[in-house]
Amino acid sequence: GGFMIRHVKADDLDRLATIEAASYPKAEAASKESIKKRMESVPECFWILEEDGVIKSFINGMATDEEDLADIMYDDASMHKKDGEWQMIFSVVTEKSFRGQGLANQVMNKVIEDCKARGRKGIVLTCKDGLRLFYEGFGYKDEGISQSNHGDTIWYKMRLTF
């Protein structure tokens, strides 16, 4: 069967929390509670790739008029602004057993398409050193080391401007 990319449904929570927890060190992963709040506040900023009824990959975030991703945004879903100028991305995740199939690429391309259609200025995310080239492949520009202390590691600020 083919895959579909859709927004979030309430019964996705357990699966999303499981994939998130398995994909990031504990200090960096969003808690189940945090994901639940994002789902309630920002359902249109979840992009979920499902194949044969199985969620395999997803991207989520929020929209804001702020130009930079701040750590406080990860846990304060109320900062979301539906018609915000910038799309912030918090998680880009594929379940381990489905990695290497280009699924995250498919989801990211859909996020870019939707954000353009929604009239955003662009997309901002932070990533670790080893993923900078992956995002540059979509046209993101590396803006250097971010102010983020999220999970006590070094994050690079990446920005795609439309």
N, C-alpha and C positions, 0 to 999 in steps of 0.2 A: 504493500500500500504506500501511497505518497504521504508526505508530511504536510502539516498545516502550521501556520504561525498565527496565534490568536492572543487576545488579552486574557486576563486572569479570571478564574471562577473561584468561588468560596472553597470548594472542595479540593483545590490544588494545594492548599496550605501544607499538609504533611509532606507531600512529595517535594515541594520547593524547599522546605526547611531541611529535609534529608539531603538533597543534592547540595545545598549551600553549605551545610555542616561538614560534608565530606570533601568539599572543594577548597576550603580555606582553613588555615590554622584557627583555633578557637578564638584567639584575640581579634581576628579579622572578620569572622563569619557573622552575618546578621542572625540574631536570635529568632526563634520561632515567633515570639511576641512582636519583634520589630518587623518581621515580614508580614505578619497579620495586619499590623497598623498600616503598613505601606499598601497592602492589598485593598484595605478599606478606603484609604484616602486617595490613592493614586492608581486605580485599576488600569487606566489607559496608558500608564508608563511601565506596564509589564508586557513583555513580548515573550511568548512561550511557544517553543517548537515541540509539537506532539506528532508522533508517528505511531500508527497502529494503536492509538489509545494510550501510548506511553509518553510522558513528558521526558524529553532527553536533554534539552538545552533551554536556557532562558536568560534574558537580560531585564534588569529593572532599574528604576531610578525615579527622578522627580523633575519637575520643571520649575524654573525660577528666573527672576530678572537679574540675579547675582551672576557675575561673570566667572566666578571661581567656585569650585567645589570645596565646601568647608566641612570639617568633621562632624559638626553639630547636625548637619543635614541627614546623616545616616540614621539617626534615632529620633528626629523630629519631623514626622510626616506632615505636620501642620504647616511647615514652611513651603509646601508645594503650592504653586500658583498655576492653575490650569492653562492659562495663556502665556506663561512665562517665556521669555526670549531664549533662554538656554535650556537644553535638556541635559540634566546631570545623570550620569550612569553610575550605579553603585556596584552591581554584580553583572559579570559576564561569565556564565557557568555552563559547562556541559558535564553530564554524569560521566564518571571515569570510563566506564565500559563503552561509551559511545564517542570518545574523543578521537581526533584524527580523521574524522569523516567530513570535516568542513561544516558542521552544523552551526557552530557559533558564527561562522561567516554568513550563513543564510540569515540568521537572526539579526546580525548587525546590519546587513544590507536592508532588511525590512525596517529596522529602527531608523536608519538614515532616510529612507524613502518617506516614512510616516512623519518624521520631524520636519522634513522639507515641506511636506503637504500641510502640516499644521502651522507653517510660517515661522518656525523657530530660526534664530540666527545661526545656531549650530549646536554641537554636542561637546560636553566636557567630561572627562573621566581621569582617574589616576590609575597607574599600573606599575608593576614592578619592572625592573630593568629588562628582564628577559622577554617581556611582551611588547616592548616599544616598537619593534619592527612589525609585529602583527598589526598593530593599530595604524602605523604609518602606511601600511598597505591599503587602508581605506581612505587615506588622505589626511589622517590626523597629523598635527604638527606637535613635536616634542617641545614643551615650554620649560623643561628642566625640572629640578627637584621641587616637589610641592611642600607646602607648609604642614602637610598632614602628619599627624603622629599616630594615625589609625593602626592599631595592632603593633605599634612600636617598630615599624620597619620603614625603609625608604621607598617613597612613591614618586613617580614621575607624572607630571601634569601633561595631559594630552588634550588637544583641542582640534575639533573639526569645524571649520567655519564655512557656511554655505555661500 
